[in-house]
Amino acid sequence: MESHGIPGKIQVSETTYHLLQHQYKFEERGLIEIKGKGEMKTYFLTGRHFSAL
């Protein structure tokens, strides 16, 4: 996934997105072709969710 990244952005897999979606904000990037894996849905990390205290 590194070769398909964009400078200054954190790109994560769909699996990572599902694990962290309640703690962080993401923007869907869409499908990209990953060498040896095929098409994968990816997301950009855009920020953190803050719980109200």
N, C-alpha and C positions, 0 to 999 in steps of 0.2 A: 504494500500500500504506500510505502514511502515514495516510490517513483511517480505516483499519481497525486501526491500532496500539493498543497499550495503554500508558498512561503508565508509564515505568520499565522497559519491556521492549524488547529489540531484536528486531524481526521481520525475517526474511529469506525470500527466494524459495527454491524447490526447487533452482534452479541454483546459488545461492550456498551452500546447504547442501551440495550435492555437492562443491563446490570446497574447502570448509573443514571437512568432517566429521571429518577425521583430526587436526585441530589444535584444534578446539573441540567442546564438548558442546552438543547441541540437544535441544529438546523439540518434538515435532510439534504444531502448532496445528490442522491440518486444512485443509479447503478453504474459501476465502473468495472472494467475488465481487469482482474487480478491474475497475474501469471501463475499458472499451476492450480488455480482455484476456480476460474471462470468468473462470471458476473457476480458481484456482491453489492448489496445496498450499503452505502456509507453515510456517515453524518459528520458534521463539523460541531465541535464543542464551542458554545458561544458564551457561556457564563455559568454561574452557580445559583441554585435556588437557596434563598435565605428563609428560614422559618421565622414566623412572627413570635416574639417573646412577650 
